[in-house]
């Protein structure tokens, strides 16, 4: 990973190919926190898969749209500019994304993850 004091870039540059799925890029990591850019292309979590993370997560949609599903049955539609904070161990999954959906995700407490 590049030196965080000199790392720089553009959140909208060099998107991966438009095949279905997701691409993760760590932009910064320090003291138990990680910032990622995620680019999704018509992605959905596999059936029966749930994220259940030891640390909290803050995620924003910078471009495109997505729907998150929570284990309690709630659905959250997100569009460009929308964000959500997800506490540790709140089970969630990506129900769907549009084409070229760009997320910014901040993970905290990641040193506690197995």
JOSULVEN-V798146 format. One record per residue. RES is the residue in one small letter. OMEGA is omega in whole degrees, -180 to 180 (none if undefined). Layout:
[[RES | OMEGA] [RES | OMEGA]]
//
This chain:
[[x | -179] [x | 176] [x | -175] [x | 179] [x | -178] [x | -179] [x | 176] [x | 180] [x | -180] [x | -177] [x | -176] [x | -177] [x | 168] [x | 175] [x | 175] [x | 180] [x | -172] [x | 174] [x | 179] [x | 178] [x | -179] [x | 175] [x | -178] [x | 177] [x | 176] [x | -179] [x | -176] [x | 177] [x | -178] [x | 172] [x | 176] [x | 177] [x | 179] [x | 175] [x | -178] [x | 164] [x | 178] [x | 176] [x | -178] [x | 178] [x | 179] [x | -175] [x | 169] [x | 174] [x | 179] [x | 178] [x | 179] [x | 180] [x | 176] [x | 168] [x | 176] [x | -168] [x | 178] [x | 180] [x | 176] [x | 179] [x | 171] [x | -177] [x | 178] [x | 173] [x | 180] [x | -178] [x | 177] [x | -177] [x | -179] [x | 172] [x | 173] [x | 176] [x | 179] [x | -175] [x | 178] [x | 177] [x | 179] [x | 172] [x | 179] [x | 176] [x | -180] [x | 175] [x | -178] [x | -180] [x | -180] [x | 177] [x | 179] [x | 172] [x | -178] [x | 180] [x | 177] [x | 176] [x | 169] [x | -175] [x | -178] [x | 179] [x | 174] [x | 178] [x | 179] [x | 168] [x | 173] [x | 175] [x | 178] [x | 172] [x | -178] [x | 180] [x | 166] [x | -177] [x | 175] [x | 179] [x | 179] [x | -180] [x | -174] [x | 177] [x | -180] [x | -176] [x | -179] [x | none]]
//
